Amino acid sequence: MGQLFKEYQIVATESLGLAHRRLLPTVAKLARKMQVNLNNTLSTLFNTAIETEIEALVQQLVGEQPGTVYTSVDISTTSTLTLAICEDALNQLTDLYFNEPAGASNGVNNTALRLFDRLAKHVAEQSQLLHSDKKSKIVATKKLAPQSIVLQFTLITTDQKIPFKVILNQNIEQTLVKSYLPHPLIDKASIEKSLLSVEVEGYVTMMSRTLKLGDISSLNIGDVISMEMHDHAFFSIGDTTVFRGKISTQNERLLFTVNDQQENDQ
């Protein structure tokens, strides 16, 4: 059963399989471009190669309000971008196809299928009908000035969620791929704090053997060292703990800040 808006039939959600299949490649293409853009941005920011993963799914959902049809783009590692079409917006969008042939699909009105097929390209042109809410969704229910849509998404790390914003203009594909505006509170330091937050033991791990910091004289030229650091690392000479402290880096130097001087009788 479909809902009839004027002369146009909006096919029920369960009947939108073809539209789903048509829209999915476009969404996947956008997601790939967004991923490349995000990787390039982060890599430039930190001057090192950083990769993220973005996967896109397309789902059709029937809205809670009568006469509303949703198509949802779920970007699993960031957030959900939802496009909701109310009756007025739907009528305006379907007017774009008023003079187009219905197509030969056994006499079935395929206006809704063609609408969803091209929705990704036209929704930015209809941006005056859209507004952004606080849940990272774009909903076609209110009027705004063109180029005023803000897509908010979140980069999720192990211990922090970092929000970003992208402003959509007349070309939704170009803006998702090229336009990138960080959240005012987001900077390199805050991202580093999240991405580089590690649990640290006061030891140096090299290949399969473990050395205490006081035993670094046994290292050879060309050895590769990885070091984990926390606020209470131990500095030892032999089996004796000299003091505890915090290991950090500054101006390309490794610093050890003493927090707890250890007394010994030797």
ZADO-1210 file (C-alpha; in nm, 4 decimals, padded with zeros to 6 digits):
<atoms>
<atom x="00.0000" y="00.0000" z="00.0000" code="MET" pos="1"/>
<atom x="00.1250" y="00.3443" z="-00.0852" code="GLY" pos="2"/>
<atom x="00.0312" y="00.6893" z="00.0331" code="GLN" pos="3"/>
<atom x="-00.1038" y="00.9224" z="-00.2328" code="LEU" pos="4"/>
<atom x="00.0204" y="01.2813" z="-00.2418" code="PHE" pos="5"/>
<atom x="-00.1776" y="01.4601" z="-00.5144" code="LYS" pos="6"/>
<atom x="-00.0988" y="01.2651" z="-00.8310" code="GLU" pos="7"/>
<atom x="00.2025" y="01.0849" z="-00.6931" code="TYR" pos="8"/>
<atom x="00.2163" y="00.7551" z="-00.5149" code="GLN" pos="9"/>
<atom x="00.4833" y="00.7083" z="-00.2516" code="ILE" pos="10"/>
<atom x="00.5542" y="00.3395" z="-00.2356" code="VAL" pos="11"/>
<atom x="00.5550" y="00.1814" z="00.1103" code="ALA" pos="12"/>
<atom x="00.8908" y="00.1154" z="00.2701" code="THR" pos="13"/>
<atom x="00.8902" y="-00.2569" z="00.2052" code="GLU" pos="14"/>
<atom x="00.8458" y="-00.1878" z="-00.1671" code="SER" pos="15"/>
<atom x="01.1494" y="00.0365" z="-00.2026" code="LEU" pos="16"/>
<atom x="01.4030" y="-00.2351" z="-00.2692" code="GLY" pos="17"/>
<atom x="01.4867" y="-00.0994" z="-00.6143" code="LEU" pos="18"/>
<atom x="01.5345" y="00.2528" z="-00.4817" code="ALA" pos="19"/>
<atom x="01.7550" y="00.1142" z="-00.2091" code="HIS" pos="20"/>
<atom x="01.9753" y="-00.0620" z="-00.4624" code="ARG" pos="21"/>
<atom x="01.9920" y="00.2465" z="-00.6825" code="ARG" pos="22"/>
<atom x="02.0874" y="00.4812" z="-00.4002" code="LEU" pos="23"/>
<atom x="02.3427" y="00.2547" z="-00.2345" code="LEU" pos="24"/>
<atom x="02.6256" y="00.2999" z="-00.4913" code="PRO" pos="25"/>
<atom x="02.5936" y="00.6785" z="-00.4667" code="THR" pos="26"/>
<atom x="02.6079" y="00.6685" z="-00.0883" code="VAL" pos="27"/>
<atom x="02.9010" y="00.4289" z="-00.0905" code="ALA" pos="28"/>
<atom x="03.0869" y="00.6562" z="-00.3328" code="LYS" pos="29"/>
<atom x="03.0286" y="00.9568" z="-00.1085" code="LEU" pos="30"/>
<atom x="03.1414" y="00.7610" z="00.1961" code="ALA" pos="31"/>
<atom x="03.4635" y="00.6598" z="00.0233" code="ARG" pos="32"/>
<atom x="03.5352" y="01.0194" z="-00.0743" code="LYS" pos="33"/>
<atom x="03.4557" y="01.1377" z="00.2781" code="MET" pos="34"/>
<atom x="03.6941" y="00.8768" z="00.4135" code="GLN" pos="35"/>
<atom x="03.9746" y="00.9867" z="00.1798" code="VAL" pos="36"/>
<atom x="03.9127" y="01.3502" z="00.2720" code="ASN" pos="37"/>
<atom x="03.9133" y="01.2785" z="00.6449" code="LEU" pos="38"/>
<atom x="04.2302" y="01.0704" z="00.6162" code="ASN" pos="39"/>
<atom x="04.4052" y="01.3451" z="00.4201" code="ASN" pos="40"/>
<atom x="04.2938" y="01.6103" z="00.6686" code="THR" pos="41"/>
<atom x="04.4128" y="01.4181" z="00.9735" code="LEU" pos="42"/>
<atom x="04.7356" y="01.3131" z="00.8016" code="SER" pos="43"/>
<atom x="04.8115" y="01.6742" z="00.7124" code="THR" pos="44"/>
<atom x="04.7245" y="01.7880" z="01.0644" code="LEU" pos="45"/>
<atom x="04.9650" y="01.5437" z="01.2273" code="PHE" pos="46"/>
<atom x="05.2185" y="01.5224" z="00.9444" code="ASN" pos="47"/>
<atom x="05.1907" y="01.1444" z="00.9468" code="THR" pos="48"/>
<atom x="04.9725" y="00.8896" z="00.7732" code="ALA" pos="49"/>
<atom x="04.6423" y="00.8410" z="00.9589" code="ILE" pos="50"/>
<atom x="04.3638" y="00.6201" z="00.8306" code="GLU" pos="51"/>
<atom x="04.0005" y="00.5974" z="00.9347" code="THR" pos="52"/>
<atom x="03.7266" y="00.3674" z="00.8154" code="GLU" pos="53"/>
<atom x="03.3816" y="00.4820" z="00.7104" code="ILE" pos="54"/>
<atom x="03.1113" y="00.2397" z="00.6060" code="GLU" pos="55"/>
<atom x="02.7780" y="00.3469" z="00.4628" code="ALA" pos="56"/>
<atom x="02.4410" y="00.1753" z="00.4762" code="LEU" pos="57"/>
<atom x="02.1146" y="00.2919" z="00.3235" code="VAL" pos="58"/>
<atom x="01.7883" y="00.2184" z="00.4991" code="GLN" pos="59"/>
<atom x="01.4303" y="00.3243" z="00.4384" code="GLN" pos="60"/>
<atom x="01.2316" y="00.4038" z="00.7508" code="LEU" pos="61"/>
<atom x="00.8682" y="00.5022" z="00.7867" code="VAL" pos="62"/>
<atom x="00.8451" y="00.8177" z="00.9947" code="GLY" pos="63"/>
<atom x="00.6407" y="00.8480" z="01.3106" code="GLU" pos="64"/>
<atom x="00.4386" y="01.1295" z="01.1582" code="GLN" pos="65"/>
<atom x="00.1882" y="01.0349" z="00.8867" code="PRO" pos="66"/>
<atom x="00.2928" y="01.1388" z="00.5395" code="GLY" pos="67"/>
<atom x="00.6645" y="01.1300" z="00.6128" code="THR" pos="68"/>
<atom x="00.9159" y="00.9034" z="00.4426" code="VAL" pos="69"/>
<atom x="01.2721" y="00.8692" z="00.5657" code="TYR" pos="70"/>
<atom x="01.5857" y="00.7562" z="00.3918" code="THR" pos="71"/>
<atom x="01.8773" y="00.7110" z="00.6285" code="SER" pos="72"/>
<atom x="02.2495" y="00.7037" z="00.5562" code="VAL" pos="73"/>
<atom x="02.4244" y="00.5338" z="00.8448" code="ASP" pos="74"/>
<atom x="02.7981" y="00.6073" z="00.8652" code="ILE" pos="75"/>
<atom x="02.8877" y="00.3553" z="01.1295" code="SER" pos="76"/>
<atom x="03.2122" y="00.5080" z="01.2554" code="THR" pos="77"/>
<atom x="03.0794" y="00.8624" z="01.2661" code="THR" pos="78"/>
<atom x="02.7084" y="00.9236" z="01.2924" code="SER" pos="79"/>
<atom x="02.3772" y="00.8960" z="01.1105" code="THR" pos="80"/>
<atom x="02.2677" y="01.1390" z="00.8424" code="LEU" pos="81"/>
<atom x="01.8910" y="01.1193" z="00.8037" code="THR" pos="82"/>
<atom x="01.6879" y="01.2812" z="00.5299" code="LEU" pos="83"/>
<atom x="01.3193" y="01.3103" z="00.6137" code="ALA" pos="84"/>
<atom x="01.0725" y="01.4231" z="00.3481" code="ILE" pos="85"/>
<atom x="00.7542" y="01.5895" z="00.4660" code="CYS" pos="86"/>
<atom x="00.4539" y="01.6321" z="00.2349" code="GLU" pos="87"/>
<atom x="00.5348" y="01.9854" z="00.1145" code="ASP" pos="88"/>
<atom x="00.8961" y="01.9032" z="00.0453" code="ALA" pos="89"/>
<atom x="00.7956" y="01.5805" z="-00.1216" code="LEU" pos="90"/>
<atom x="00.5561" y="01.7599" z="-00.3524" code="ASN" pos="91"/>
<atom x="00.8218" y="02.0121" z="-00.4472" code="GLN" pos="92"/>
<atom x="01.0768" y="01.7428" z="-00.5158" code="LEU" pos="93"/>
<atom x="00.8375" y="01.5329" z="-00.7196" code="THR" pos="94"/>
<atom x="00.7566" y="01.8392" z="-00.9294" code="ASP" pos="95"/>
<atom x="01.1056" y="01.7991" z="-01.0715" code="LEU" pos="96"/>
<atom x="00.9884" y="01.4794" z="-01.2397" code="TYR" pos="97"/>
<atom x="00.6399" y="01.5897" z="-01.3402" code="PHE" pos="98"/>
<atom x="00.7147" y="01.5757" z="-01.7116" code="ASN" pos="99"/>
<atom x="00.9332" y="01.2700" z="-01.7013" code="GLU" pos="100"/>
<atom x="00.7920" y="00.9425" z="-01.8337" code="PRO" pos="101"/>
<atom x="00.6783" y="00.7011" z="-01.5677" code="ALA" pos="102"/>
<atom x="00.8750" y="00.4189" z="-01.7272" code="GLY" pos="103"/>
<atom x="00.7623" y="00.0741" z="-01.8271" code="ALA" pos="104"/>
<atom x="00.7565" y="-00.1253" z="-01.5067" code="SER" pos="105"/>
<atom x="00.4316" y="-00.3139" z="-01.5560" code="ASN" pos="106"/>
<atom x="00.2322" y="00.0070" z="-01.5348" code="GLY" pos="107"/>
<atom x="00.3500" y="00.0774" z="-01.1801" code="VAL" pos="108"/>
<atom x="00.4041" y="00.4438" z="-01.0960" code="ASN" pos="109"/>
<atom x="00.7782" y="00.4602" z="-01.0339" code="ASN" pos="110"/>
<atom x="00.7918" y="00.8289" z="-00.9401" code="THR" pos="111"/>
<atom x="00.8974" y="00.7409" z="-00.5864" code="ALA" pos="112"/>
<atom x="01.1711" y="00.5148" z="-00.7141" code="LEU" pos="113"/>
<atom x="01.3086" y="00.7861" z="-00.9401" code="ARG" pos="114"/>
<atom x="01.2788" y="01.0362" z="-00.6558" code="LEU" pos="115"/>
<atom x="01.4897" y="00.8302" z="-00.4173" code="PHE" pos="116"/>
<atom x="01.7279" y="00.7435" z="-00.6989" code="ASP" pos="117"/>
<atom x="01.8149" y="01.1127" z="-00.7432" code="ARG" pos="118"/>
<atom x="01.7544" y="01.2388" z="-00.3922" code="LEU" pos="119"/>
<atom x="02.1224" y="01.2650" z="-00.3030" code="ALA" pos="120"/>
<atom x="02.1853" y="01.5052" z="-00.5918" code="LYS" pos="121"/>
<atom x="01.8816" y="01.7265" z="-00.5408" code="HIS" pos="122"/>
<atom x="01.8492" y="01.7548" z="-00.1657" code="VAL" pos="123"/>
<atom x="02.1155" y="02.0258" z="-00.1446" code="ALA" pos="124"/>
<atom x="01.9338" y="02.2248" z="-00.4125" code="GLU" pos="125"/>
<atom x="01.6272" y="02.2044" z="-00.1886" code="GLN" pos="126"/>
<atom x="01.8245" y="02.3153" z="00.1164" code="SER" pos="127"/>
<atom x="01.5788" y="02.5940" z="00.1934" code="GLN" pos="128"/>
<atom x="01.3472" y="02.3168" z="00.3145" code="LEU" pos="129"/>
<atom x="01.5993" y="02.1639" z="00.5486" code="LEU" pos="130"/>
<atom x="01.7261" y="02.2237" z="00.8981" code="HIS" pos="131"/>
<atom x="01.9808" y="02.0507" z="01.1174" code="SER" pos="132"/>
<atom x="01.8957" y="01.9220" z="01.4626" code="ASP" pos="133"/>
<atom x="02.1183" y="01.8289" z="01.7556" code="LYS" pos="134"/>
<atom x="02.1260" y="01.4572" z="01.6780" code="LYS" pos="135"/>
<atom x="02.3354" y="01.4756" z="01.3623" code="SER" pos="136"/>
<atom x="02.0307" y="01.4600" z="01.1399" code="LYS" pos="137"/>
<atom x="01.9113" y="01.6724" z="00.8521" code="ILE" pos="138"/>
<atom x="01.5342" y="01.6854" z="00.8274" code="VAL" pos="139"/>
<atom x="01.3266" y="01.8296" z="00.5455" code="ALA" pos="140"/>
<atom x="01.0632" y="02.0019" z="00.7546" code="THR" pos="141"/>
<atom x="01.1712" y="02.3627" z="00.8027" code="LYS" pos="142"/>
<atom x="01.2828" y="02.6437" z="00.5760" code="LYS" pos="143"/>
<atom x="01.6324" y="02.7871" z="00.5991" code="LEU" pos="144"/>
<atom x="01.8397" y="03.0084" z="00.3778" code="ALA" pos="145"/>
<atom x="02.0383" y="02.8200" z="00.1121" code="PRO" pos="146"/>
<atom x="02.3845" y="02.6959" z="00.2123" code="GLN" pos="147"/>
<atom x="02.2947" y="02.6993" z="00.5807" code="SER" pos="148"/>
<atom x="02.2900" y="02.3240" z="00.6408" code="ILE" pos="149"/>
<atom x="02.5469" y="02.1914" z="00.8848" code="VAL" pos="150"/>
<atom x="02.6226" y="01.8195" z="00.8944" code="LEU" pos="151"/>
<atom x="02.7635" y="01.7197" z="01.2315" code="GLN" pos="152"/>
<atom x="02.9469" y="01.3932" z="01.2741" code="PHE" pos="153"/>
<atom x="03.1725" y="01.2371" z="01.5331" code="THR" pos="154"/>
<atom x="03.5098" y="01.0683" z="01.5138" code="LEU" pos="155"/>
<atom x="03.4983" y="00.7961" z="01.7789" code="ILE" pos="156"/>
<atom x="03.8278" y="00.6938" z="01.9386" code="THR" pos="157"/>
<atom x="03.8943" y="00.4555" z="02.2228" code="THR" pos="158"/>
<atom x="03.8162" y="00.7027" z="02.4982" code="ASP" pos="159"/>
<atom x="03.6718" y="01.0158" z="02.3425" code="GLN" pos="160"/>
<atom x="03.4211" y="01.1338" z="02.0860" code="LYS" pos="161"/>
<atom x="03.5415" y="01.4225" z="01.8702" code="ILE" pos="162"/>
<atom x="03.2705" y="01.6190" z="01.6858" code="PRO" pos="163"/>
<atom x="03.3263" y="01.7757" z="01.3456" code="PHE" pos="164"/>
<atom x="03.1104" y="01.9936" z="01.1244" code="LYS" pos="165"/>
<atom x="03.0707" y="02.0102" z="00.7478" code="VAL" pos="166"/>
<atom x="02.8695" y="02.2895" z="00.5873" code="ILE" pos="167"/>
<atom x="02.6640" y="02.1776" z="00.2886" code="LEU" pos="168"/>
<atom x="02.6197" y="02.4142" z="-00.0038" code="ASN" pos="169"/>
<atom x="02.4536" y="02.3727" z="-00.3420" code="GLN" pos="170"/>
<atom x="02.6575" y="02.0671" z="-00.4355" code="ASN" pos="171"/>
<atom x="02.6193" y="01.8044" z="-00.1658" code="ILE" pos="172"/>
<atom x="02.8860" y="01.5787" z="-00.3135" code="GLU" pos="173"/>
<atom x="03.1510" y="01.8502" z="-00.3380" code="GLN" pos="174"/>
<atom x="03.0842" y="01.9752" z="00.0126" code="THR" pos="175"/>
<atom x="03.0933" y="01.6317" z="00.1706" code="LEU" pos="176"/>
<atom x="03.4194" y="01.5606" z="-00.0079" code="VAL" pos="177"/>
<atom x="03.5984" y="01.8963" z="00.0009" code="LYS" pos="178"/>
<atom x="03.4482" y="02.1230" z="00.2658" code="SER" pos="179"/>
<atom x="03.5793" y="02.0552" z="00.6129" code="TYR" pos="180"/>
<atom x="03.5294" y="02.2799" z="00.9145" code="LEU" pos="181"/>
<atom x="03.6546" y="02.1507" z="01.2504" code="PRO" pos="182"/>
<atom x="03.4520" y="02.2085" z="01.5618" code="HIS" pos="183"/>
<atom x="03.5717" y="02.5268" z="01.7423" code="PRO" pos="184"/>
<atom x="03.6847" y="02.3203" z="02.0402" code="LEU" pos="185"/>
<atom x="03.8696" y="02.0673" z="01.8291" code="ILE" pos="186"/>
<atom x="04.2372" y="02.1225" z="01.7618" code="ASP" pos="187"/>
<atom x="04.5490" y="01.9171" z="01.7167" code="LYS" pos="188"/>
<atom x="04.6184" y="01.8949" z="02.0880" code="ALA" pos="189"/>
<atom x="04.2732" y="01.7651" z="02.1764" code="SER" pos="190"/>
<atom x="04.2879" y="01.5024" z="01.9035" code="ILE" pos="191"/>
<atom x="04.6353" y="01.3988" z="02.0126" code="GLU" pos="192"/>
<atom x="04.5126" y="01.3655" z="02.3691" code="LYS" pos="193"/>
<atom x="04.2514" y="01.1202" z="02.2512" code="SER" pos="194"/>
<atom x="04.4428" y="00.9302" z="01.9864" code="LEU" pos="195"/>
<atom x="04.7666" y="00.9024" z="02.1831" code="LEU" pos="196"/>
<atom x="04.6178" y="00.8210" z="02.5216" code="SER" pos="197"/>
<atom x="04.7941" y="00.4992" z="02.6252" code="VAL" pos="198"/>
<atom x="04.8349" y="00.2882" z="02.9347" code="GLU" pos="199"/>
<atom x="05.2067" y="00.2862" z="03.0067" code="VAL" pos="200"/>
<atom x="05.4422" y="00.0653" z="03.1970" code="GLU" pos="201"/>
<atom x="05.7864" y="00.2020" z="03.2815" code="GLY" pos="202"/>
<atom x="05.9658" y="-00.0414" z="03.0592" code="TYR" pos="203"/>
<atom x="06.1242" y="-00.0415" z="02.7157" code="VAL" pos="204"/>
<atom x="06.0028" y="-00.3198" z="02.4890" code="THR" pos="205"/>
<atom x="06.2304" y="-00.4175" z="02.2034" code="MET" pos="206"/>
<atom x="06.1354" y="-00.7105" z="01.9842" code="MET" pos="207"/>
<atom x="06.0844" y="-01.0041" z="02.2212" code="SER" pos="208"/>
<atom x="06.2978" y="-00.8880" z="02.5111" code="ARG" pos="209"/>
<atom x="06.2127" y="-00.6397" z="02.7854" code="THR" pos="210"/>
<atom x="06.4639" y="-00.3981" z="02.9349" code="LEU" pos="211"/>
<atom x="06.4322" y="-00.1761" z="03.2382" code="LYS" pos="212"/>
<atom x="06.5124" y="00.1868" z="03.1697" code="LEU" pos="213"/>
<atom x="06.8352" y="00.1614" z="03.3697" code="GLY" pos="214"/>
<atom x="06.9615" y="-00.1172" z="03.1438" code="ASP" pos="215"/>
<atom x="06.9544" y="00.0739" z="02.8164" code="ILE" pos="216"/>
<atom x="07.3356" y="00.0431" z="02.7888" code="SER" pos="217"/>
<atom x="07.2787" y="-00.3053" z="02.6493" code="SER" pos="218"/>
<atom x="07.1110" y="-00.1685" z="02.3383" code="LEU" pos="219"/>
<atom x="07.2903" y="-00.1943" z="02.0073" code="ASN" pos="220"/>
<atom x="07.3149" y="00.0508" z="01.7193" code="ILE" pos="221"/>
<atom x="07.0185" y="00.0039" z="01.4888" code="GLY" pos="222"/>
<atom x="06.7898" y="-00.1410" z="01.7558" code="ASP" pos="223"/>
<atom x="06.4314" y="-00.0157" z="01.7368" code="VAL" pos="224"/>
<atom x="06.2743" y="00.0833" z="02.0676" code="ILE" pos="225"/>
<atom x="05.9090" y="00.1396" z="02.1503" code="SER" pos="226"/>
<atom x="05.8240" y="00.2935" z="02.4845" code="MET" pos="227"/>
<atom x="05.4959" y="00.3258" z="02.6702" code="GLU" pos="228"/>
<atom x="05.4608" y="00.5972" z="02.9317" code="MET" pos="229"/>
<atom x="05.2327" y="00.6856" z="03.2219" code="HIS" pos="230"/>
<atom x="05.2351" y="00.9100" z="03.5296" code="ASP" pos="231"/>
<atom x="05.3980" y="00.6530" z="03.7591" code="HIS" pos="232"/>
<atom x="05.6744" y="00.4910" z="03.5557" code="ALA" pos="233"/>
<atom x="05.9608" y="00.3242" z="03.7425" code="PHE" pos="234"/>
<atom x="06.3250" y="00.4134" z="03.6814" code="PHE" pos="235"/>
<atom x="06.5479" y="00.1255" z="03.7900" code="SER" pos="236"/>
<atom x="06.9170" y="00.0470" z="03.7952" code="ILE" pos="237"/>
<atom x="06.9594" y="-00.3259" z="03.8044" code="GLY" pos="238"/>
<atom x="06.6991" y="-00.4543" z="04.0487" code="ASP" pos="239"/>
<atom x="06.6845" y="-00.1281" z="04.2453" code="THR" pos="240"/>
<atom x="06.4072" y="00.1223" z="04.1825" code="THR" pos="241"/>
<atom x="06.5646" y="00.4675" z="04.1995" code="VAL" pos="242"/>
<atom x="06.2473" y="00.6737" z="04.1667" code="PHE" pos="243"/>
<atom x="05.9074" y="00.6904" z="04.0088" code="ARG" pos="244"/>
<atom x="05.8059" y="00.9589" z="03.7671" code="GLY" pos="245"/>
<atom x="05.6267" y="01.0668" z="03.4533" code="LYS" pos="246"/>
<atom x="05.7828" y="01.0195" z="03.1122" code="ILE" pos="247"/>
<atom x="05.7009" y="01.2809" z="02.8490" code="SER" pos="248"/>
<atom x="05.8420" y="01.4411" z="02.5368" code="THR" pos="249"/>
<atom x="05.9218" y="01.8042" z="02.4681" code="GLN" pos="250"/>
<atom x="06.1213" y="01.9635" z="02.1869" code="ASN" pos="251"/>
<atom x="06.2134" y="01.6170" z="02.0598" code="GLU" pos="252"/>
<atom x="06.3604" y="01.5258" z="02.4001" code="ARG" pos="253"/>
<atom x="06.2514" y="01.2516" z="02.6357" code="LEU" pos="254"/>
<atom x="06.1842" y="01.3940" z="02.9828" code="LEU" pos="255"/>
<atom x="06.1457" y="01.2088" z="03.3133" code="PHE" pos="256"/>
<atom x="05.9683" y="01.4110" z="03.5839" code="THR" pos="257"/>
<atom x="06.0313" y="01.2696" z="03.9310" code="VAL" pos="258"/>
<atom x="05.7124" y="01.2218" z="04.1297" code="ASN" pos="259"/>
<atom x="05.8294" y="00.9964" z="04.4128" code="ASP" pos="260"/>
<atom x="06.1943" y="00.9775" z="04.5286" code="GLN" pos="261"/>
<atom x="06.2753" y="00.6269" z="04.6493" code="GLN" pos="262"/>
<atom x="06.5050" y="00.5895" z="04.9505" code="GLU" pos="263"/>
<atom x="06.7481" y="00.3012" z="04.9699" code="ASN" pos="264"/>
<atom x="07.0303" y="00.2027" z="05.2005" code="ASP" pos="265"/>
<atom x="07.2870" y="00.1446" z="04.9311" code="GLN" pos="266"/>
</atoms>
